[in-house]
């Protein structure tokens, strides 16, 4: 019942639901107390509404947004409470007293001074905004001033409105005691503090407190670009929930050759970006982006197919590559939009074959196999934790943009999968890690997620009550307490290491101060590894776990698992790198043979129906390697899907970047020569011969001493080896 209420109210927890209920009940109680009249009842009900309102705002509750939509926003709620106080005073026979008129005038004046306060706060925020947000980019020449302190500009309207508490308390005290001085004092404090708030904001309108104007900012960024001369750009646009799609490529780009740059389009992504020493520019405006000096860029990498890609795709001097954010058999992996790119890079031979089968216009010559550099952290079955109780990871993908039942197992099979795992004859531990997009389109998916979470939590409680696990828990208590303390210490050290600038700085100030410190980043990386190790020690190897949020990462869950259940997504392809058994759910009920025919990654999987009755085969393979009849098929499939182990994926990736960069240089040299020939009267421009990779490489080497000759990727010894084109 409570879970249903939480879902319907769209709040994040029981505490939020309780606060919402108190807010909903509090205002009718305030009105009733004013009508009776009962001063103490009124004061208590007001206190409840103040507390509930403040709590919901601090939690950024979705309910606050809904209240604004129905014209019950923050200002209205405060105004209603003040009007009800005026009604209380009238019902108590004070309507003819000077204090009553002072209360009405005081509240009107209080709302009057909120207009300049709101205007000042808004103007300051607008003047602090820059057309470009940067990380690890030297913009010291801009002389960006410090941001106003957070206590002045953060949630300024809410803070201003809460100043009425002094007037409310003073007037209630005056009504109770008959001493009007309390009321006048409360009103005075509220108005004086409001004026002080305004005066504190005024200095931040001075010219010296403003950030430079857009032309100056864009000019400084262009100067930096001309000095840095980026050669490879990782371009990304999307919602903050999709930040994982760009984060997965940061470490690869850090290991790449050349001068990399990350180019983002949404400010929200900046706050979700993983720590990196790579220079990052966030340019929300399409016009601003198209006017940046990116003439040195040879290769642009795209992690997602989105409309804003066109703002960079229009640049002919660079070569454009779709690298995606995972390798899977989903229809998104053969999107016809991929035709717009010069090349499409896939992990292994399977990606090339998918495009050939889909026949969406992507030429085979434009596909390059580069492996999956991101999979390096995944440990194989030989390095599995080896706990007495095996761990099964359930990692379903999200529901997708349409109602295709094959999108996710969560809706039709999710609960069956988890129930069967929790009730397995031989005990297993379940780790449930949902996709970060779960429930954003389909409320039913969010409801199933909530039910699965409840199942896992209930199973944990039941297991803790059993004698065997109770003993294990008692023995591990001290170690878990130490791990939790260690986790807290690591988080504090990480927060100190990764916080850019001083506390309270806005994105403009962070653009000025957040220059890369390799030593700090290395220490932070080491601390994250320690955090991950400590996290898994905070609970027992027999305890089920729901893992949501960015940390621990999906690959960390892979490394803690002995087997996995998932859907058709890149999760399956990535898990294959571990060599461990896995199962995939045929939610669309295609049948085993057809399901395997349509989906490459299923060829070495245990195929589950929506009832999940076939799970025993996976559990047997996990428990006894001799019963694992698909081990050989998984090894073959790994090479086909992800490419060979040698050369390494990062070597393949760097070779592909160098080869394509050489093509970009050769193309630009050829265009410059033709344009030069046209400028000479009576000279026929020399016709460009048919494209030849070797000739292009030679032209590139001659044209630019800074451009390294592309390293050839070895010819394949077998299916799936990459070839630079």
PAVO-527585 format. One line per field, with one value per residue (C-alpha): residue number from 1; x, y, z. Coordinates in steps of 0.2 Angstrom, whole numbers, plus 5000, padded with zeros to 4 digits. Layout:
# PAVO-527585
nr: [NUM;...]
u: [X;...]
v: [Y;...]
w: [Z;...]
//
This chain:
# PAVO-527585
nr: [1;2;3;4;5;6;7;8;9;10;11;12;13;14;15;16;17;18;19;20;21;22;23;24;25;26;27;28;29;30;31;32;33;34;35;36;37;38;39;40;41;42;43;44;45;46;47;48;49;50;51;52;53;54;55;56;57;58;59;60;61;62;63;64;65;66;67;68;69;70;71;72;73;74;75;76;77;78;79;80;81;82;83;84;85;86;87;88;89;90;91;92;93;94;95;96;97;98;99;100;101;102;103;104;105;106;107;108;109;110;111;112;113;114;115;116;117;118;119;120;121;122;123;124;125;126;127;128;129;130;131;132;133;134;135;136;137;138;139;140;141;142;143;144;145;146;147;148;149;150;151;152;153;154;155;156;157;158;159;160;161;162;163;164;165;166;167;168;169;170;171;172;173;174;175;176;177;178;179;180;181;182;183;184;185;186;187;188;189;190;191;192;193;194;195;196;197;198;199;200;201;202;203;204;205;206;207;208;209;210;211;212;213;214;215;216;217;218;219;220;221;222;223;224;225;226;227;228;229;230;231;232;233;234;235;236;237;238;239;240;241;242;243;244;245;246;247;248;249;250;251;252;253;254;255;256;257;258;259;260;261;262;263;264;265;266;267;268;269;270;271;272;273;274;275;276;277;278;279;280;281;282;283;284;285;286;287;288;289;290;291;292;293;294;295;296;297;298;299;300;301;302;303;304;305;306;307;308;309;310;311;312;313;314;315;316;317;318;319;320;321;322;323;324;325;326;327;328;329;330;331;332;333;334;335;336;337;338;339;340;341;342;343;344;345;346;347;348;349;350;351;352;353;354;355;356;357;358;359;360;361;362;363;364;365;366;367;368;369;370;371;372;373;374;375;376;377;378;379;380;381;382;383;384;385;386;387;388;389;390;391;392;393;394;395;396;397;398;399;400;401;402;403;404;405;406;407;408;409;410;411;412;413;414;415;416;417;418;419;420;421;422;423;424;425;426;427;428;429;430;431;432;433;434;435;436;437;438;439;440;441;442;443;444;445;446;447;448;449;450;451;452;453;454;455;456;457;458;459;460;461;462;463;464;465;466;467;468;469;470;471;472;473;474;475;476;477;478;479;480;481;482;483;484;485;486;487;488;489;490;491;492;493;494;495;496;497;498;499;500;501;502;503;504;505;506;507;508;509;510;511;512;513;514;515;516;517;518;519;520;521;522;523;524;525;526;527;528;529;530;531;532;533;534;535;536;537;538;539;540;541;542;543;544;545;546;547;548;549;550;551;552;553;554;555;556;557;558;559;560;561;562;563;564;565;566;567;568;569;570;571;572;573;574;575;576;577;578;579;580;581;582;583;584;585;586;587;588;589;590;591;592;593;594;595;596;597;598;599;600;601;602;603;604;605;606;607;608;609;610;611;612;613;614;615;616;617;618;619;620;621;622;623;624;625;626;627;628;629;630;631;632;633;634;635;636;637;638;639;640;641;642;643;644;645;646;647;648;649;650;651;652;653;654;655;656;657;658;659;660;661;662;663;664;665;666;667;668;669;670;671;672;673;674;675;676;677;678;679;680;681;682;683;684;685;686;687;688;689;690;691;692;693;694;695;696;697;698;699;700;701;702;703;704;705;706;707;708;709;710;711;712;713;714;715;716;717;718;719;720;721;722;723;724;725]
u: [5000;5014;5024;5009;5006;5024;5023;5007;5013;5030;5040;5057;5054;5043;5049;5044;5027;5025;5030;5018;5004;5008;5008;4992;4983;4992;4984;4966;4970;4977;4961;4951;4961;4958;4940;4937;4948;4961;4978;4988;4981;4984;5003;5005;4997;5008;5024;5020;5017;5033;5043;5035;5038;5056;5059;5052;5062;5078;5075;5070;5054;5045;5029;5035;5035;5018;5012;5019;5009;4993;4996;5000;5018;5029;5023;5005;5007;5016;5002;4988;4996;4998;4980;4974;4984;4974;4958;4963;4966;4949;4940;4949;4941;4956;4950;4948;4965;4980;4990;4978;4980;4999;4999;4990;5001;5017;5013;5009;5025;5034;5028;5032;5051;5051;5050;5067;5075;5069;5074;5091;5094;5088;5099;5114;5112;5110;5125;5135;5131;5143;5140;5153;5157;5174;5184;5203;5204;5215;5203;5213;5214;5195;5197;5181;5176;5171;5153;5141;5140;5128;5118;5113;5108;5104;5086;5084;5065;5063;5074;5066;5049;5054;5058;5040;5042;5047;5031;5020;5028;5027;5009;5004;5013;5004;4987;4990;4998;4989;5006;5006;5025;5028;5018;5027;5044;5041;5035;5050;5062;5055;5055;5072;5080;5071;5079;5096;5095;5092;5107;5118;5114;5117;5136;5136;5128;5144;5154;5169;5157;5151;5158;5165;5152;5149;5161;5175;5172;5171;5186;5196;5190;5196;5213;5214;5209;5222;5235;5230;5226;5214;5216;5202;5185;5173;5156;5140;5123;5109;5100;5109;5103;5113;5130;5136;5136;5150;5158;5162;5174;5184;5197;5199;5201;5214;5224;5223;5236;5235;5227;5209;5195;5178;5163;5147;5130;5120;5125;5117;5130;5144;5138;5137;5154;5166;5183;5195;5211;5204;5199;5180;5170;5151;5144;5124;5122;5122;5128;5142;5147;5147;5158;5172;5189;5190;5200;5214;5202;5205;5193;5176;5169;5150;5144;5125;5114;5105;5099;5112;5126;5122;5130;5147;5143;5142;5161;5170;5188;5186;5181;5166;5165;5150;5157;5141;5139;5139;5138;5122;5109;5097;5090;5099;5115;5111;5102;5101;5107;5124;5125;5130;5147;5163;5166;5157;5168;5162;5169;5171;5166;5148;5145;5150;5139;5124;5125;5127;5111;5101;5106;5103;5116;5132;5145;5156;5172;5166;5166;5181;5183;5192;5187;5180;5194;5182;5181;5199;5193;5182;5189;5188;5180;5197;5197;5180;5178;5175;5163;5154;5137;5138;5132;5120;5118;5101;5104;5089;5089;5076;5059;5064;5054;5041;5031;5040;5040;5058;5065;5067;5063;5058;5040;5035;5049;5058;5048;5049;5068;5071;5058;5066;5084;5079;5070;5084;5087;5105;5106;5113;5116;5106;5113;5100;5106;5093;5096;5097;5083;5071;5054;5057;5044;5033;5026;5024;5042;5045;5032;5040;5057;5049;5042;5058;5067;5054;5057;5076;5074;5062;5073;5087;5077;5071;5089;5096;5083;5090;5102;5116;5116;5113;5130;5139;5132;5137;5155;5156;5149;5166;5173;5158;5158;5176;5172;5158;5170;5183;5170;5166;5184;5187;5171;5177;5194;5187;5175;5190;5200;5187;5179;5183;5187;5180;5164;5149;5157;5145;5149;5158;5170;5173;5177;5191;5198;5196;5212;5218;5229;5236;5242;5225;5216;5228;5225;5206;5207;5216;5203;5189;5197;5198;5180;5174;5184;5177;5159;5158;5165;5151;5139;5140;5144;5128;5117;5107;5109;5100;5113;5107;5115;5132;5142;5147;5148;5141;5158;5161;5145;5152;5167;5157;5146;5148;5134;5122;5104;5100;5092;5097;5108;5127;5127;5127;5141;5151;5148;5155;5172;5172;5169;5156;5139;5125;5106;5096;5077;5066;5053;5045;5043;5051;5057;5074;5080;5073;5079;5097;5096;5091;5103;5121;5125;5112;5121;5131;5117;5104;5088;5074;5056;5046;5042;5061;5059;5076;5086;5091;5103;5112;5113;5121;5134;5138;5140;5149;5161;5159;5140;5144;5140;5142;5159;5167;5154;5156;5175;5171;5158;5169;5181;5167;5158;5173;5187;5204;5214;5229;5232;5224;5208;5217;5230;5217;5208;5223;5227;5210;5211;5228;5222;5207;5216;5228;5213;5206;5223;5225;5207;5211;5227;5219;5205;5218;5228;5212;5207;5224;5224;5207;5214;5227;5219;5219;5224;5214;5212;5221;5208;5210;5214;5203;5205;5220;5223;5242;5243;5232;5244;5259;5251;5246;5264;5271;5258;5260;5275;5264;5253;5260;5260;5245;5250;5243;5232;5238;5228;5216;5221;5203;5185;5183;5201;5200;5207;5210;5202]
v: [5000;5012;5008;5011;5028;5032;5028;5038;5053;5051;5054;5046;5039;5035;5051;5062;5053;5058;5076;5077;5070;5082;5097;5091;5090;5105;5118;5113;5112;5130;5136;5126;5133;5151;5148;5141;5151;5142;5150;5135;5123;5137;5138;5119;5117;5131;5123;5107;5116;5125;5110;5099;5112;5115;5096;5093;5108;5102;5084;5093;5083;5080;5085;5103;5104;5097;5110;5124;5117;5118;5136;5130;5136;5142;5160;5155;5143;5157;5169;5158;5155;5174;5177;5164;5172;5188;5178;5172;5189;5195;5180;5184;5201;5211;5217;5235;5235;5245;5229;5221;5235;5234;5215;5218;5232;5223;5208;5218;5228;5211;5205;5222;5220;5202;5209;5218;5204;5192;5203;5205;5187;5183;5197;5191;5173;5179;5189;5175;5164;5160;5153;5140;5130;5122;5110;5108;5123;5138;5153;5163;5178;5180;5186;5178;5184;5173;5168;5176;5165;5151;5158;5173;5165;5147;5145;5164;5165;5151;5160;5176;5169;5161;5177;5179;5167;5181;5191;5176;5172;5190;5192;5175;5180;5197;5189;5177;5189;5205;5214;5222;5226;5207;5209;5225;5218;5202;5213;5224;5210;5202;5218;5223;5206;5207;5224;5218;5203;5215;5226;5211;5207;5224;5223;5208;5219;5229;5227;5220;5206;5201;5187;5193;5195;5181;5188;5189;5171;5164;5173;5166;5149;5151;5157;5141;5130;5138;5135;5117;5112;5097;5083;5071;5076;5066;5074;5070;5077;5070;5070;5069;5051;5047;5053;5035;5035;5048;5042;5025;5033;5045;5032;5026;5044;5047;5033;5039;5047;5065;5079;5074;5086;5082;5092;5092;5101;5101;5109;5095;5083;5093;5089;5070;5069;5057;5065;5066;5076;5078;5096;5098;5111;5112;5123;5123;5135;5128;5145;5146;5129;5131;5147;5139;5137;5118;5118;5107;5093;5078;5065;5067;5053;5052;5041;5043;5046;5062;5077;5090;5079;5090;5105;5096;5084;5099;5103;5095;5097;5083;5064;5059;5042;5033;5024;5021;5017;4998;4983;4974;4966;4979;4988;5004;4996;4996;5013;5020;5037;5029;5033;5051;5046;5043;5027;5016;5008;4991;4980;4964;4955;4953;4972;4972;4957;4966;4981;4969;4959;4975;4983;5001;5009;5008;5001;4987;4998;5011;4999;4997;4984;4992;4980;4987;4996;4999;4980;4980;4981;4965;4950;4933;4918;4913;4929;4927;4930;4911;4913;4898;4905;4909;4927;4929;4947;4952;4967;4971;4985;4998;4998;5007;5020;5008;4994;4980;4966;4961;4977;4972;4956;4967;4969;4951;4941;4951;4946;4927;4928;4936;4924;4909;4915;4919;4902;4891;4874;4878;4896;4910;4928;4940;4957;4967;4982;4990;5001;5020;5024;5011;5019;5035;5031;5017;5018;4999;4996;5008;4998;4981;4988;4993;4976;4967;4979;4974;4955;4957;4966;4954;4939;4947;4949;4931;4925;4935;4926;4909;4901;4898;4916;4923;4915;4921;4939;4939;4933;4947;4961;4969;4967;4976;4990;4993;4993;5005;5017;5015;5019;5035;5040;5037;5047;5061;5061;5059;5074;5084;5079;5081;5097;5111;5128;5134;5129;5137;5142;5142;5134;5150;5150;5132;5135;5147;5136;5117;5114;5096;5090;5073;5069;5073;5063;5048;5048;5050;5035;5025;5030;5024;5007;5007;5013;4999;4986;4993;4994;4975;4972;4982;4967;4948;4938;4929;4945;4950;4968;4981;4991;5008;5024;5027;5018;5004;5002;4989;4981;4980;4970;4959;4956;4951;4939;4921;4922;4934;4936;4950;4956;4959;4974;4979;4972;4954;4958;4966;4952;4939;4947;4938;4921;4917;4909;4920;4919;4930;4931;4929;4941;4942;4923;4921;4903;4897;4894;4910;4920;4914;4917;4935;4939;4935;4937;4923;4910;4905;4909;4899;4906;4910;4910;4923;4910;4909;4890;4887;4895;4879;4876;4892;4888;4871;4879;4891;4878;4865;4869;4852;4855;4871;4864;4882;4886;4883;4892;4907;4908;4908;4921;4932;4934;4936;4949;4959;4955;4946;4949;4954;4967;4975;4985;5002;4998;4995;5011;5021;5014;5018;5036;5038;5031;5041;5057;5054;5053;5070;5078;5071;5077;5095;5096;5090;5103;5117;5112;5113;5130;5137;5131;5139;5156;5156;5163;5151;5136;5120;5112;5096;5081;5071;5053;5039;5038;5027;5024;5023;5039;5047;5042;5049;5065;5067;5064;5077;5090;5089;5085;5084;5071;5053;5041;5029;5012;4998;4986;4968;4958;4946;4928;4924;4931;4947;4955;4973;4981;5000;5007]
w: [5000;5005;4989;4979;4987;4984;4966;4963;4973;4963;4979;4982;5000;5014;5023;5007;5007;5025;5022;5008;5018;5032;5020;5013;5030;5038;5028;5031;5049;5049;5041;5053;5068;5061;5060;5077;5082;5092;5093;5099;5086;5073;5078;5079;5061;5054;5061;5053;5036;5038;5042;5028;5015;5020;5020;5002;4995;5003;4995;4978;4979;4962;4972;4973;4954;4953;4966;4955;4940;4949;4955;4973;4972;4986;4986;4986;5000;5011;5006;5011;5028;5031;5025;5037;5051;5047;5048;5065;5071;5065;5073;5089;5089;5084;5068;5075;5083;5076;5076;5064;5051;5055;5051;5034;5029;5035;5024;5009;5011;5014;4997;4989;4994;4987;4969;4969;4979;4965;4951;4959;4961;4944;4936;4946;4940;4922;4922;4929;4915;4901;4884;4887;4902;4904;4913;4912;4900;4905;4904;4917;4904;4906;4924;4930;4947;4962;4962;4975;4991;4990;5005;4995;4978;4981;4983;4986;4984;4997;5010;5007;5010;5026;5034;5037;5052;5063;5059;5061;5078;5084;5079;5087;5103;5103;5101;5115;5128;5122;5121;5104;5105;5101;5084;5079;5083;5073;5058;5060;5060;5045;5035;5041;5036;5019;5016;5022;5010;4996;5001;5002;4984;4976;4976;4965;4951;4950;4933;4943;4949;4932;4921;4904;4890;4877;4863;4876;4882;4865;4860;4874;4870;4852;4858;4869;4855;4843;4856;4861;4843;4847;4835;4842;4848;4858;4855;4866;4868;4879;4896;4913;4914;4899;4905;4907;4888;4887;4903;4897;4883;4894;4900;4882;4876;4890;4883;4865;4855;4849;4858;4864;4868;4875;4868;4877;4873;4889;4905;4916;4909;4916;4934;4929;4920;4928;4934;4920;4915;4898;4892;4892;4884;4886;4872;4873;4859;4841;4834;4847;4843;4824;4826;4837;4829;4827;4812;4820;4823;4812;4820;4828;4839;4842;4856;4852;4837;4842;4832;4839;4831;4815;4822;4821;4807;4795;4797;4782;4787;4800;4798;4808;4817;4826;4841;4850;4869;4868;4856;4856;4844;4847;4832;4838;4834;4815;4815;4797;4803;4804;4785;4789;4797;4787;4797;4810;4823;4830;4843;4832;4817;4823;4822;4804;4800;4808;4796;4782;4787;4791;4774;4780;4768;4779;4767;4773;4768;4781;4796;4806;4820;4836;4850;4866;4876;4891;4895;4902;4920;4918;4927;4920;4929;4935;4946;4952;4971;4975;4989;4996;4989;4971;4965;4951;4944;4937;4925;4915;4902;4902;4893;4877;4868;4861;4868;4860;4873;4868;4875;4893;4903;4918;4913;4909;4917;4930;4946;4940;4938;4955;4964;4956;4961;4979;4981;4972;4979;4982;4989;4979;4982;4970;4965;4956;4946;4935;4920;4925;4913;4921;4923;4914;4900;4907;4925;4924;4923;4939;4948;4944;4949;4966;4968;4964;4976;4990;4986;4988;5004;5011;5006;5015;5031;5030;5027;5042;5053;5048;5060;5048;5041;5058;5064;5048;5051;5069;5064;5051;5061;5066;5049;5041;5054;5050;5031;5033;5043;5029;5016;5025;5027;5008;5003;5013;5005;4988;4991;4996;4981;4968;4974;4961;4968;4984;4991;4983;4967;4952;4935;4928;4943;4941;4923;4929;4943;4937;4929;4928;4942;4937;4954;4962;4948;4951;4970;4967;4955;4968;4981;4970;4969;4988;4989;4978;4988;5004;4998;4994;5012;5020;5019;5018;5003;5007;5007;4992;4986;4975;4967;4960;4955;4947;4960;4960;4942;4931;4928;4947;4948;4934;4944;4960;4950;4945;4932;4925;4919;4907;4890;4873;4876;4877;4895;4888;4875;4889;4901;4888;4891;4908;4901;4914;4911;4907;4903;4891;4892;4876;4882;4865;4865;4848;4852;4856;4838;4831;4846;4844;4825;4827;4841;4840;4859;4863;4854;4870;4882;4892;4885;4897;4894;4904;4917;4920;4922;4913;4926;4934;4919;4922;4941;4937;4926;4939;4953;4942;4928;4922;4919;4909;4891;4884;4889;4872;4863;4874;4870;4851;4853;4863;4848;4836;4846;4854;4843;4846;4862;4851;4847;4862;4860;4864;4851;4838;4843;4842;4825;4819;4825;4816;4800;4799;4805;4790;4778;4785;4783;4765;4761;4767;4758;4742;4744;4747;4732;4721;4728;4725;4707;4704;4710;4696;4680;4665;4676;4676;4693;4693;4695;4711;4707;4715;4733;4738;4757;4754;4744;4757;4771;4761;4757;4775;4781;4769;4774;4792;4802;4818;4811;4814;4800;4803;4811;4801;4810;4807;4795;4803;4807;4809;4809;4819;4818;4814;4798;4797;4782]
//
